Amino acid sequence: MKSASRKNNSQSRPKRPFVAVTFAMTVDGKITTKNFSPVDFTSREDKTHLLRQRALGDAVLIGHSTLKQDNVRLGLPDPKMREERVARGQTPYPLRVIVSNEGRIDASLKLFQTDPAKAGPIVIFSTVRMPARYQKALREKATLHLSDTQSVDLAWMLQQLRRDYGVRAVACEGGATLFRALLEKDLADQLNLTIAPFLFGGANAPTLTGLSKEFLPRSVRCSLTEMRVIGEECFLTYRIKHRRR
């Protein structure tokens, strides 16, 4: 498949997509254990909730570390959700988007073993730091956008998704490092948060914004727009307020 490079220009840039981020966390604010291993601590309802949020996006976005840890396909197994997408004028499956600064993405992950016609095409945003052998393996399975920067410019990435792929809504599924980066750049619009009835404890288990001991550059204010309690879980929707320009 084709490979594209970042282009710098002073022309007017397209508006970026709406970005909704979905997480589940324990009562004490942990999204996984200190080993970052996959932990199944939410209900079937929460898993369906995640798929519903994924189905709303024109693209589903995930960071490389989370993809590697969870080894997910990012598809939509429920035919009803696919039918609802088509009825809304969307493709049956969202575009699957991976972001990785170093680009050392294993082409044998489950995501790459699915037919794009049955799970959605794959786009990777990385940098020229991606080793040549990874580029060769991944070009057979995805479209690569490699920038000549040390890390992926997330604002630029979102603009490319809007301009080149017609993406108006992004469903981001983490991880915490990516979410923090989006917050720091004022690029997240909504947080869908499930609180599960568990306590993990431990200073080395990540929260929504990862393991960094540093505060965010600026406090981020959220506005609660919806709250539902199903069983022992609480489902919250927050609108993330943006900084004044």
Disulfide bonds with the S-S distance in Angstrom:
none
